C-alpha cells in the first residue's frame, strides 16, 4: 500500500525535464518546452518543488533517482 501512495507522488517525466531546465542558470528567461511556455521567474519555485518531490519519490516509471543540484 505504501508503494502505491509513493507512486502517486512520483513526478511525470515532462515535469521533471521542465524543472531541470527552469533551474539551469543558462536557461533563457522564457522558453517553450513540451507545448508549454516556461518563465524562469514565474515557475522557478514550482521547479524546485518538483525536483524535491523527485528526490523523494522518483520519476514516474523510473527506478533510479538522479540528483539535480539547484543553485539558490
C-alpha positions in Angstrom: 0.0 0.0 0.0 2.8 2.4 0.8 4.4 1.8 -2.7 1.1 2.8 -4.3 0.9 6.0 -2.3 4.5 6.9 -3.1 4.0 6.1 -6.8 1.1 8.7 -6.8 3.6 11.4 -5.6 6.2 10.5 -8.3 7.0 13.2 -10.9 5.9 12.9 -14.5 8.9 12.9 -16.9 7.8 16.0 -18.8 7.5 17.9 -15.5 10.9 16.7 -14.4 12.5 17.8 -17.6 10.9 21.2 -17.4 12.0 21.6 -13.8 15.6 20.8 -14.6 15.6 23.3 -17.4 14.0 26.0 -15.3 16.7 25.8 -12.6 19.5 25.8 -15.1 21.3 29.1 -14.8 21.9 29.1 -18.6 18.2 28.8 -19.5 16.6 31.7 -21.3 14.1 33.9 -19.3 11.2 32.5 -21.4 11.2 29.3 -23.4 8.8 26.7 -24.8 9.0 23.1 -23.8 6.5 20.2 -24.1 3.9 22.5 -25.7 4.1 24.9 -22.7 5.5 28.3 -22.1 8.0 28.4 -19.3 9.1 31.5 -17.5 12.1 31.2 -15.1 11.0 34.0 -12.8 7.4 32.7 -12.6 8.0 28.9 -12.5 11.2 28.6 -10.5 9.6 27.8 -7.2 7.4 25.2 -8.9 10.5 23.6 -10.4 12.3 23.4 -7.1 9.2 21.7 -5.6 9.1 19.2 -8.5 12.8 18.4 -8.0 12.4 18.0 -4.3 9.5 15.6 -4.9 11.6 13.7 -7.5 14.3 13.2 -4.9 11.8 11.6 -2.5 9.6 9.7 -4.9 11.4 9.5 -8.2 10.2 10.0 -11.8 7.1 8.1 -12.8 8.1 4.7 -14.2 11.8 5.0 -13.3 13.5 3.0 -10.6 16.7 5.1 -10.0 17.0 8.6 -8.6 19.2 11.3 -10.1 20.2 14.2 -8.0 20.0 17.7 -9.7 21.8 20.5 -7.9 19.8 23.7 -7.5 21.7 26.9 -7.0 19.9 29.5 -4.9 
